[in-house]
Amino acid sequence: MSKVEKDYKLSNGVKIPSIGFGTWQIEYGAATVNAVKEAIDLGYSHIDTAAIYGNEVSVGEAINQSDVKRKDLFITTKLWNSDRGYDNTMKAFAKSFQALQVDYIDLYLVHWPATKGHREDWAKVNSSTWKAFEELYKDGVVKSIGVSNFMPHHLEPLMADAKIAPMVNQIEFHPGFMQMETLDFCRKNNMLVEAWSPLGQGEVLKNPDLMKIAEKYKKSVAQICIRWCLQNGTLPLPKSVTSSRIKQNLDVYDFEISAEDMKSISALPYIGGSGLHPDKVKF
Ligand code: A2P
C-alpha cells in the first residue's frame, strides 16, 4: 500500500491530520455549527476556515460544543486580502482569534499573495505581512504559519526576505488542475501543499474517465479525488454539508490507486473548479 499516513508532519515538526474539513461556502450560523460538529463526530480532527468565509464564530461554537479536547483538534484560519501589512495583520489576527474563541491557532495562512496586478510594491507588502506571521509564531499563539494561493514567483521573494519559511501552501488542487510547477516548488522546499476544492467544487465528479476508475475500485469519484490528492503527498480539504458525504470523504485510507491510474488522472485536462489565478483575481 502506498504510504498514506493519517497525519503529515510539517517542516517544524508539527503533526497535521492528512484530511481536513473545508468550510468554504458553508453559511455562518447553524449550517456551519452543524456541519463542523457532524464532521468532528465522524472523525475529522482538522477544520479549515478563513476570515473571509464569515463563519469563524460558528466554527468556534462547534469546537466549543464538541466533546473532543482542543488539543486533539487542528484549526486553520486565514488572513484576508484587505488586512495585508504588519499592523493590519496583527489587528485581523486578534479578530479571528476572538471569533474562534480558542487560546491558540494551529495554522495561520496568508489567504492570497499581493501581486503585481494589485500594486507596484507587492513583494514588500507580502514581506511585511509575513513579519507579523513570524512574530505570532514566535509568540506561540500560532503553532505553524503558511500561505495560500502563492505561486513560485510569489514565494521566492517572500522566502528571500523571511526568517522562517512558510510550512504550508494551500492551493486549488484537483484532477484537471494540478498546478504542477507550484507543487514541485513546494516539494523541493519542504512545504506541505494543501488542496482546496479537491473535488473541483463538485464539478469533476461528473467526469466519465473518473467514473470508470471509481467503479474499478468500488469507490465514489469523490473518494478517488481525495485519495489521488493524498497519494500526491497533498492534504485534501473536502467540503460537504451532507452527513453521508462527510463520512465517505474520510473513508479513503483502505485502498490504493495504481501508479498507472494515478498517471492517467494526473493527465486529465481542465474539467472544472474555479481555475482562479492569483495574478489575475480582482480581490
Ligand atoms: P454538499 O456540500 O452539498 O454535500 P470541494 O470540496 O471541491 O469545494 O467540493 C464541494 C462540493 O462537492 C459541494 O457541492 C459538496 O456538496 C460536494 N461534495 C462533497 N463531497 C461529496 C461526495 N462525497 N459526493 C458528491 N458530492 C460531494
Residues whose N, C-alpha, C, O or C-beta is under 5 A from the ligand:
A	BS01	A2P	S197 P198 L199 G200 Q201 G202 A222 L237 P238 K239 S240 V241 T242 R245 Q248
